């Protein structure tokens, strides 16, 4: 999964030509570390959706812009707009069910 920063967010997420799931996370967050490998699996199993990561400690402006108050938080962007929001770590089957419209 690609790490996205404030500088690359516009081109990597907002201007992407397919749905992008952004995983807002931090190194110190246990649930974030638990859900990370699951998101990597989902990213590797589908061509319809790309998964990227935003470290909220390194990119606090993005966290503030998108109202991230707890992590892990995942947002699906389509055409530059947030179309789906997920909060908290979930098992793979639950994430896939939540993301079914994009997979």
N, C-alpha and C positions, 0 to 999 in steps of 0.2 A: 504494500500500500504506500502511496505517495504521501509525504508530509507536505502540507500546504501552509504557506505563511501569508501574512498580510499582503506582501508584495505580489504573491502569485495567485491570490484568491480570485481576483477578477477573471484572469485567463483560465485558471484550472477548474473553477466551479461555476461562476456566473455566466461565462461564455461557452461552457461545454455543450457539445452537440448531443449528449445523452444524459439521462438522470445520474446525478452524483450524490452519494451518501457521504455526508461529512460527519466524522466521528470527532466530537469535541472531547478532549481527554487531558490528563496530566500524569506525569511520571509517578507521583505519590499516591495516586488513586487506585486502590485495590480492585474495585469493580471495573474500572477502565481496563486494567491489565487482564482481567478475566474475559471481558467481551472482545478485546483486540484480536485474539486468534480466531474467534468465531467470525468476525467481520472479514479477516483475511481469507478464510475458507469461502465465504459467500462471494468475495471479490474474485477469487480464482475460479469459481464455478459458473459465473454468468458473464456474458458479454454485454448484456442490456444495461447494466448498472456498474458504475465505477465507485470504489470506496476510497476515500482519502481521509487523512488525519489532520486535525488542528490542535496543537498543544496550546491550551489556554494560558499557561504560565508564560509562554514565549510570545503569544499573540493576544494579549488581553483586550485589545481594541476590537478584534473579531468576536470574542466572547461577549463583550458589552453590546456590540452592534446587533447580535442575534439573540440577546436576552438569555444567555447561558447563566443559570443560577445554581445548577447542580450538575455534576457529571457522573457517569458518562451521559452525554446528550448527543443524539444523532438527528440530523436533519437531512431530508432528501430535497435536493434542488433540481428543478426542471425549468429550463429556460430562464434561469436567473432568479426564480422565485421558490420559496420554501413551500413544498407540497405535502410534506409529512414530517412529524416530529415524534421522536421516541426518547424516553428518559429512562435511565437505569439499565443495568446489566440483565440480560435475558438469555435463556437457552437458545440454541440455534433454531430449533423448530418454531419457537415463538417469534424470533426475529424474522424468519422467512415468511411466517404467516402475516406479520405486520407489513412486510415489504412486498407481498405477493403482487400488488399492482405494478411494481417496477421490475420484477424479475422475469 
